[in-house]
Amino acid sequence: MNLSNLSFDSLPPIDVPFRYFITAPLFVIAIAFVMLFTDNIWWVSRWQPNMLALTHTFTLGFIASIMLGALFQLLPVAGGLSFPKARFVATLSHFFHSLGSICLIVSFFSLNSLTQLLAMIFLGFSFSLYIMVLGYALYQHKLSNDIVMGIKLAIIALAITVSLGVLLQSKVAGFAWINWDRSLTNLHALWGLTGWIAVLIITISFQVIPMFHVAPEFPKQIKKYLGKALLLLLILFFFFKRSPQFSEIFIGGLLLINGLFGFYLLKILAKRKRKIADTTINYWQLAAISLFLINIIYFVPEHLLPQFIANKKTMLLVSLFIFGYVVSILEGMLLKILPFLTFTHLQQQCAFNLTAMQKLPNMHEILPKKHGQLLFYLHIMAGVILITILFQPQLTWLLGLAWLVEFGWLWLLMLKVAYLYYHCANKIKRIVAT
């Protein structure tokens, strides 16, 4: 593990990111229960209320929770930047983010104006607080590098995504602030998926792949321009969003850039110094393959695609991007981040006490390899079932069961790590106090 040029002096308490991590799988577990007892109406159209609920369960409930939590730790380590009032901000932001996400997901099922309004208020407050505090910290930070710049771009994309989401939700809740049309919904989705999520994942990969896998750095030009290119195309898409021809060109450009990231991702991983079996590597490789498949499906003319794929092209692309690419990377990184944070925080509590250091668990005791491998196999199985039910929707219950098992197992792993941390922390505290 390469820890050079990293700072661990300003880490917030471990409960700050862990609260985000531990609640994230619960959203998918909840929607999986619903899928067990509903019919196949989920897969009729991406505009189905059930499908909107499912999409936001992943993008808002699972993905955003993990990414927001991870930033609390990434900024101090990679950027030497302290998150002001981290525990206070995390407590408020996480609470209203969770509450707002629940209200939004429920509102898609119930179409209740009160839950729609509450979702808009709670999520608007949560994200505004988080973005303003983080924006202030980034503004005060005088030094900059590719990681910090990438985070700045991702936060700008998040602010635009949230603004569009609030405007769209305000229309649904009965406030006619904008003239709603589906081009704005597409804009909201693209800024969220290829702006906020993709830019932050790409930026984090620049740090964690060399760090955890003893791999070479990404090329300087890739680190400098990849995120900027994505945001530039998103800005151009805004001006041409009502032109189908130009929209397809810009979406194709966004997918090509992500595909380019997938190419360099595999290339960097192939050059890593430690060529040992690693489940996180498998996750990264799966994510890159998903990006390649997305580009193939998108750029092959529809008349050359099998009819059953052409009929479900958009939903197939979104499924591969969210579940095959984004969720794969987040699960893989959690397998590294959870034990790393646990060990780092416990080590800091030892205060150079040799007796206390003997109580430190090693990384594999915190999260055994076989547990991570099982999670990967469950993820592969769920991914295959997801793609299958796009064409065989009567098997929706099977996907609900698969997600229940996968994310239930992920949640149990997180609880196990949290329990081990507090158990070891109490032992170390008693030793240091004597």
Secondary structure, 3 states (H helix, E strand, C coil): CCCCCCCCCCCCCCHHHHHHHHHHHHHHHHHHHHHHCCCHHHHCCCCCHHHHHHHHHHHHHHHHHHHHHHHHHHHHHHHCCCCCCHHHHHHHHHHHHHHHHHHHHHHHHHCCHHHHHHHHHHHHHHHHHHHHHHHHHHHHCCCCCHHHHHHHHHHHHHHHHHHHHHHHHHHHCCCCCCCCCHHHHHHHHHHHHHHHHHHHHHHHHHHHHHHHHCCCCCCHHHHHHHHHHHHHHHHHHHHCCCCHHHHHHHHHHHHHHHHHHHHHHHHHHHCCCCCCCCHHHHHHHHHHHHHHHHHHHHHCCHHHCCHHHHHCHHHHHHHHHHHHHHHHHHHHHHHHHHHHHHHHHHHHHHCCCHHHHCCCCCHHHHCCHHHHHHHHHHHHHHHHHHHHHCCCHHHHHHHHHHHHHHHHHHHHHHHHHHHHHHHHHHHHHHHHHC
